[in-house]
Every structure is written in C-alpha cells, then in structure tokens.
Amino acid sequence: MPGTTRDTIDTEVETPEGRIRFVDTAGMRRKSRIDEGTEYYSLVRALQAIDEVDVAVLVIDATEGITHQDQRLAERVDASGCPVVVLLNKWELLDAERKADVMHQVADRLHFLSSSPVLKGSALSGKGIHKLVPALAAAVEEYHRRVPTRELNKVLQAAQAAHPAPSGRVLYATQGASDPPTFTLFANRDLPPTYLRYLERKIREHFSFGNTPLKLRVRRRST
C-alpha cells in the first residue's frame, strides 16, 4: 500500500544462495507530493540505502506502467553503480495487450537498463517471485568478477579489427577494479562515446557480464 513504509526496513532471508538481507525502502514520490519532516527524511534514508546495497530491485507497479517518477528513480539507481533487477509487480492483473504495452515502455523509458533482467510477478500471490533470488545471485557474482588481462586485450583487438575507431585506437587494456568491473583503456587518442559503447558491448558479450554495470576509462598514451 502506497505511503505505508516511512523508514528502511531490513529483513534477512535464508535462501539456497545463502543469507540475503533485503532492505525495503520508502517509496519515491514526486517532490510536490512530499510533505515536510518525516516523509522527507524517509526519502533521504532511502537514497542512502541505494548507495550502500550490492544489488537493487526496482519494483514497478505494472498496472500504472513506467511512470516519469519510475524513470527518474531508475536513473538514480543506475547512477549508484550497482546492478539492477527490474520487477514488474501486479503482472497478473494485466491483459495481453496491456502486457505488451508495458514491455514496450520498459524498452523505451528504461533503455539505459537494457542489460538488466526484467522479472514479472505478483507480491500478493508470490507467482514469479521464485526467479528473484537466482537473478540477484547472478547479478552480484558478475559484479565481483575479474577477467584475464590477456583475454581482455584479445577481445579488444578483434573488436578494433572488425570495426576500427574513426580516430585513435586502444593500445592496451586492463581491469583495474571490480564492484563494478572497471576497465582502463590506454589509447593514443580520445575515443568517441559511441565507440566506447561498442567496445563495452563486445566486452559484455564475450565475458557474459549480463546485467552488471561496466565502467570504461580512457587514458591517453603515445605510441
């Protein structure tokens, strides 16, 4: 029920993947509908929780579709750098036409989460919710992954051979960090954003990173 959760509520659940701590946050409402005091601080605590979690579950009321506020919240969660699993709740209340429309909205309005899994379920009946824990486990595993430097460079060399950059090239690359996987590309010139997205896609596809966010950083280095 909207407006019933005012603070973050932690619940630990034993699962086949191990113990998981779920943090239920207050719902995000438009600023014009946020009252002073308690509800404002509920929003602040919810945003703090997003920055601290290993993976976020973005719960959307499927009967309302993807609202502007859902879109803004998804952008905020995506900016936190953690992997995201989208859960369309109340899915059983939609007819076939409405389901197709909602999926079109997901692809259009949440396009920046295109690599995130989209689950359909019902919190009331529990239908489809069994898929949530495996999706979370896969997301966290990918989030912590490291890949071999030699193989990474082979992937980038093949990608550049198939589709050279308009100007410049990657000379060498290494994974500098995980959580999320972060790659440093040493290039002789700056690379356009469109080409970086192409290289990111090739890395994601080859190493099966799934829905985890990836970061690519470019450093200039002379040949």
C-alpha positions, 0 to 999 in steps of 0.5 A: 500500500502506497505511503505505508513504509516511512523508514528502511526496513531490513529483513534477512532471508535464508535462501539456497544462495545463502543469507540475503538481507533485503532492505525495503525502502520508502517509496519515491514520490514526486517532490510536490507530493512530499510533505515536510519532516518525516516523509522527507527524511524517509526519502533521504534514508532511502537514497542512502540505502541505494548507495550502500546495497550490492544489488537493487530491485526496482519494483514497478507497479505494472498496472500504472506502467513506467511512470516519469517518477519510475524513470527518474528513480531508475536513473538514480539507481543506475547512477549508484553503480550497482546492478539492477533487477527490474520487477514488474509487480501486479503482472497478473492483473494485466491483459495481453495487450496491456502486457505488451504495452508495458514491455514496450515502455520498459524498452523505451523509458528504461533503455539505459537498463537494457542489460538488466533482467526484467522479472514479472510477478505478483507480491500478493500471490508470490507467482514469479517471485521464485526467479528473484533470488537466482537473478540477484545471485547472478547479478552480484557474482558478475559484479565481483568478477575479474577477467584475464588481462590477456583475454581482455586485450584479445577481445579488444583487438578483434573488436578494433579489427572488425570495426576500427575507431574513426580516430585513435585506437586502444593500445592496451587494456586492463581491469583495474577494479571490480564492484563494478568491473572497471576497465582502463583503456590506454589509447593514443587518442580520445575515443568517441562515446559511441565507440566506447559503447561498442567496445563495452558491448563486445566486452559484455558479450564475450565475458557474459557480464549480463546485467552488471554495470561496466565502467570504461576509462580512457587514458591517453598514451603515445605510441 
